[in-house]
Amino acid sequence: MSRRSAPPRPRFVVDAMLGSLARKLRIFGFDTLYFKEGTDEELLSLAREEGRTLLTADVALWRAAAGRALLVKGADDRVRMAGLAGQVPDFAALLELGESRCAVCNGELEKVSRRDAAASLSGGEARHRAYYRCLACGKVYWHGKHWERLRRLSSDMRKKKRLT
C-alpha cells in the first residue's frame, strides 16, 4: 500500500517504554521504529541519522534530544495518542485507517486475495472481505474487531481535535 499523493507523514522512533504505542502508530500508517535495546546515545543517533522524531516518556532522554523529541505522557495509548495530536500539527487528521503498516515489523502491506490469505492462516479459512500481507515478514492482517476499536479511536481523536 503506497502513498502517492498524500503529504509526507511524520516518521517516528519510539523508545522501549512505548512498544504498544509503536504498534498503534504503525497500524495508523506511521513509519515507526521500535528501539528495544541500546543506549540513549544510540537511540538519539538513530533518530538524527534517519530524520525521525523520537517519542519517549523519559524526561531525561527528551531533554537530551534537544528539541528532536516529543514527550509522551499518559498511562494508556488512547491518552498518549491524544497527547501526540496536540503536539504534532495535523496529527489527528492523518489517522486514516487505510494505509497501515505491519504492527510487528513496520513493513509495508499489500492487499492479497482470500485464497492467498487462507494459505497463510493457521485455520486455513479466510472469513473476512479484505486481507493484507506484510511485504517484509509475511504476517497477514484483516479488519476484525480490533480494527473497529481503532476506528473508534480515530473518530475520538478527530472529535477532540475539532473541540480544541
C-alpha positions as CSV (number, residue, x, y, z in Angstrom):
1,M,0.0,0.0,0.0
2,S,1.8,3.1,-1.1
3,R,1.1,6.8,-0.5
4,R,1.3,8.5,-3.9
5,S,-0.3,11.9,-3.4
6,A,-0.6,12.3,0.3
7,P,1.8,14.8,2.1
8,P,4.7,13.2,3.9
9,R,3.8,11.8,7.3
10,P,6.0,12.2,10.3
11,R,8.4,9.3,10.9
12,F,9.0,8.2,14.4
13,V,11.4,6.2,16.5
14,V,9.8,5.0,19.8
15,D,11.8,4.1,22.9
16,A,11.5,0.8,24.7
17,M,8.8,2.1,27.2
18,L,6.3,2.7,24.4
19,G,6.1,-0.6,22.4
20,S,2.3,-0.7,22.4
21,L,2.1,2.9,21.1
22,A,4.6,1.9,18.3
23,R,2.3,-0.8,17.2
24,K,-0.7,1.5,17.1
25,L,1.2,4.2,15.2
26,R,2.2,1.5,12.6
27,I,-1.4,0.4,12.2
28,F,-2.4,4.0,11.6
29,G,0.2,4.1,8.8
30,F,3.1,5.9,10.5
31,D,6.6,4.7,9.7
32,T,7.6,3.8,13.3
33,L,10.8,2.1,14.5
34,Y,10.7,0.5,17.9
35,F,14.0,0.8,19.7
36,K,14.0,-2.0,22.3
37,E,17.7,-2.3,23.1
38,G,20.6,0.0,23.1
39,T,21.9,3.1,24.8
40,D,20.2,6.5,24.8
41,E,23.0,7.8,22.7
42,E,22.4,5.1,20.1
43,L,18.7,6.0,20.1
44,L,19.4,9.7,19.7
45,S,21.9,9.0,16.9
46,L,19.3,6.8,15.0
47,A,16.6,9.4,15.3
48,R,19.1,12.1,14.0
49,E,20.5,9.9,11.1
50,E,17.1,8.9,9.8
51,G,15.3,12.2,10.4
52,R,12.8,10.6,12.8
53,T,11.0,12.2,15.7
54,L,11.8,10.5,18.9
55,L,8.9,9.6,21.1
56,T,9.7,9.0,24.7
57,A,8.2,9.0,28.2
58,D,11.7,9.5,29.7
59,V,12.1,13.2,30.7
60,A,15.9,13.0,30.8
61,L,16.0,11.4,27.3
62,W,13.5,14.0,26.0
63,R,15.8,16.8,27.3
64,A,18.9,15.2,25.8
65,A,17.2,15.2,22.4
66,A,17.2,19.0,22.5
67,G,14.0,19.6,20.5
68,R,14.1,16.5,18.3
69,A,11.7,14.5,20.5
70,L,8.2,14.6,21.9
71,L,7.5,13.8,25.5
72,V,4.7,11.3,25.6
73,K,2.5,11.3,28.7
74,G,-0.3,9.1,29.9
75,A,-0.9,5.6,31.2
76,D,-2.6,4.2,28.1
77,D,-2.3,4.6,24.3
78,R,-5.6,6.5,24.0
79,V,-4.2,9.3,26.2
80,R,-0.8,9.1,24.6
81,M,-2.3,9.4,21.1
82,A,-4.4,12.4,22.2
83,G,-1.2,14.0,23.6
84,L,0.6,13.4,20.3
85,A,-2.4,15.0,18.4
86,G,-1.8,18.1,20.5
87,Q,2.0,18.2,19.7
88,V,2.1,17.2,16.0
89,P,0.4,19.5,13.5
90,D,-2.4,17.8,11.7
91,F,-1.7,14.5,13.5
92,A,-5.4,13.6,14.1
93,A,-6.2,14.3,10.5
94,L,-3.6,11.8,9.5
95,L,-5.2,9.0,11.4
96,E,-6.7,7.3,8.4
97,L,-7.0,3.5,8.7
98,G,-6.4,2.8,5.0
99,E,-2.6,2.8,4.8
100,S,-1.5,0.6,7.7
101,R,2.0,-0.8,8.2
102,C,2.8,-4.1,9.8
103,A,2.3,-3.8,13.6
104,V,5.1,-6.3,14.2
105,C,7.9,-5.2,11.9
106,N,6.9,-1.8,10.4
107,G,6.9,-3.3,6.8
108,E,4.5,-2.1,4.1
109,L,1.4,-4.1,3.5
110,E,-0.1,-5.3,0.2
111,K,-3.7,-6.4,-0.4
112,V,-4.0,-10.2,-1.0
113,S,-6.8,-12.5,-2.1
114,R,-8.8,-14.6,0.3
115,R,-7.2,-17.7,-1.1
116,D,-3.7,-16.4,-0.6
117,A,-4.6,-15.3,2.9
118,A,-6.2,-18.6,3.7
119,A,-3.0,-20.4,2.8
120,S,-1.1,-18.3,5.4
121,L,-3.7,-18.6,8.2
122,S,-3.4,-21.4,10.8
123,G,-7.0,-22.4,10.4
124,G,-6.8,-22.2,6.7
125,E,-10.1,-20.4,6.4
126,A,-10.5,-16.8,5.3
127,R,-13.8,-15.3,6.6
128,H,-13.2,-11.6,6.1
129,R,-13.6,-9.4,3.0
130,A,-10.1,-7.8,2.9
131,Y,-6.7,-9.2,3.7
132,Y,-3.3,-7.7,3.8
133,R,0.2,-9.3,3.9
134,C,3.4,-7.7,5.2
135,L,5.9,-7.5,2.4
136,A,8.7,-7.8,4.9
137,C,7.7,-10.6,7.4
138,G,4.6,-12.2,5.7
139,K,2.2,-11.6,8.6
140,V,-1.5,-11.5,7.4
141,Y,-3.9,-8.9,8.6
142,W,-7.7,-8.3,8.2
143,H,-10.3,-5.9,9.5
144,G,-11.7,-7.6,12.6
145,K,-12.9,-6.4,16.0
146,H,-9.6,-4.8,16.8
147,W,-9.9,-2.7,13.6
148,E,-13.3,-1.4,14.9
149,R,-11.7,-0.3,18.2
150,L,-9.0,1.5,16.2
151,R,-11.6,3.2,14.1
152,R,-13.4,4.5,17.2
153,L,-10.0,5.8,18.5
154,S,-9.5,7.6,15.2
155,S,-13.0,9.1,15.4
156,D,-12.5,10.2,19.0
157,M,-9.2,11.8,18.0
158,R,-10.8,13.8,15.3
159,K,-13.6,15.0,17.6
160,K,-11.2,16.1,20.3
161,K,-9.1,17.9,17.7
162,R,-12.1,19.8,16.5
163,L,-13.0,20.8,20.1
164,T,-9.6,22.3,20.8
